[in-house]
Amino acid sequence: KFQRREQPMKCPHCGHEMPDGYLLCDKCGEEIQIVPDFEPEIENSITETLSTLVSQQEETDEAETADGESETVIGAGKRSRKPQVILSLAILFLAAIISYALYAYHIHTADYQINKAMSYAEKGAYSEAIACLEAAYADYPEEARILFLEADYYYLQQMDNYALLALMKIIDTDTAPRYAEEDVEEAYGKIVTIYANQKEFGLINDLLRACNNERIVSMFQSYLAMEPEFSYVEGSYAEVIPLKLSSNTAGTIYYTMDGSKPDKNSSIYTSPLFLETGEYTISAFFVNDYGIESDIVTKTYVINLAVPNAPEVELYSGEYTEATMIAVETAEGCKTFYTTDESEPTADSVPYTGPIPMPLGKTLFKFVNISSEGIASEVTTRTFTLRLRGAIPTQTAVTNLVNKLVETGYLDNVTGEIPRQTGVLSYQFSSVLKVGEEDYYTINEYYDDGTGLLSRTDKVFLVQAYTGAAAQLGYDDAGAFMAVML
């Protein structure tokens, strides 16, 4: 974690205080040259080399002088030593050149410049440190650590934009291939951190959208606002489609279904959009948790569904005088539903599973076919009136049944109490049913455990509509209705 430090830099020529990062004095116009100090180790090495060579030469001269026996011999010796002196000087000169060359090479290595920059930075001299890094980067542009240090020093001086420029060199697609993948990832991380601290979330979004590295994008995708994805490609369909919209991260999807431009006042997507028959133009955009909005994406869907035929009811509307079953022919691939309370039938209405006993009195039936795609047909309506001339009242039929059940010991009394059991049984008229050649009232049995809540049992009783004889509904071997007399 960085801690920022500030120390003004002064022009060494006029003493004028200069802004951070400037290498040209805006008062006297002098250019500031950041020249690395001479390394003491190298200076000592050169000095030691030269001293050694001089000492050796002096020892040679003394030895030769001691051996000389005359002026002539000495003169001749002096003349003979001239080539040696020249050779020694040449060796000294060569040694100096080599030493300086080594020194010049050393001060231009990346490690030297980086260490020098770090030394300046420890003293708070960030401008000098950055100058060293710039010199190093000019010679070693493949060294990402130079740019990271430069970015750090700019950041510590609150010069975020300059820090970003240094980091951008690492992720630049024209230069990025020369840097290791981990260096590029680290550079993205530092850039995102700076932008996040500045609350420039839009710039983070732009940065990631321009990045073609999926791993890096996935690392910071919470900052990214991509267009919503549609679960179906646009086009024509012959079925109802449950269209799903999804986003790349947490946030909100806003949409419209009429082709209008969505905004933050539009519908919020929470569950699949079921597209039935018709044409739909869906427009949507995504807003992430940082308030960044994606582009709007629009897709058009045309749903062409075949509308099923209306149910065919075998009986016509009219008045009937004997028990009659109402049969309906269901269209292939559809389910039939009906109502008897004058409401419109839907998939939540009573399902038709087989012929329906015609109710007593006047009843309005409404039937509808609904396909597997959820498409409803037109409604078929029938009005039936059933009157059984000479038949006993339905309440009389219920009373006859209860009395018969008490007589047989099935009930303790007419209040419906049950032998050796808790709770009571009650009975309600249901419909008129033809069993064989006779008309019967069907009566359903209900159980009350004492809570007042009725539950229907599996028993259905019959009472002959004209004689009042009680029976239980049964089935013969062929599965046809039969009356089992009580």
Secondary structure, DSSP 8 states (H G I E B T S, - for coil): --------EE-TTT--EE-TT--B-TTT--B--------HHHHHHHHHHHHHHHHHHHHHHHHHHHH--SHHHHHHHHHHHHHHHHHHHHHHHHHHHHHHHHHHHHHTSHHHHHHHHHHHHHTT-HHHHHHHHHHHHHH-TT-HHHHHHHHHHHHHTT-HHHHHHHHHHHH-TTTGGGS-HHHHHHHHHHHHHHHHHTT-HHHHHHHHHT---HHHHHHTGGG-----EESS-SEEESS-EEE-EE-SSSEEEEEESBS----TTSEE--S-EEE-SEEEEEEEEEEETT--B---EEEEEEE--------EESS-SEEESS--EE-EE--TTEEEEEESSSS---TTSEE--S-EE--SEEEEEEEEEEETTS-B---EEEEEEE--TT---HHHHHHHHHHHHHHTTSSSSTT-B-TTSSSEEEEEEEEEEEETTEEEEEEEEEEE-SSS-EEEEEEEEEEETTT--EEEEEE-TTS-EEEEE-
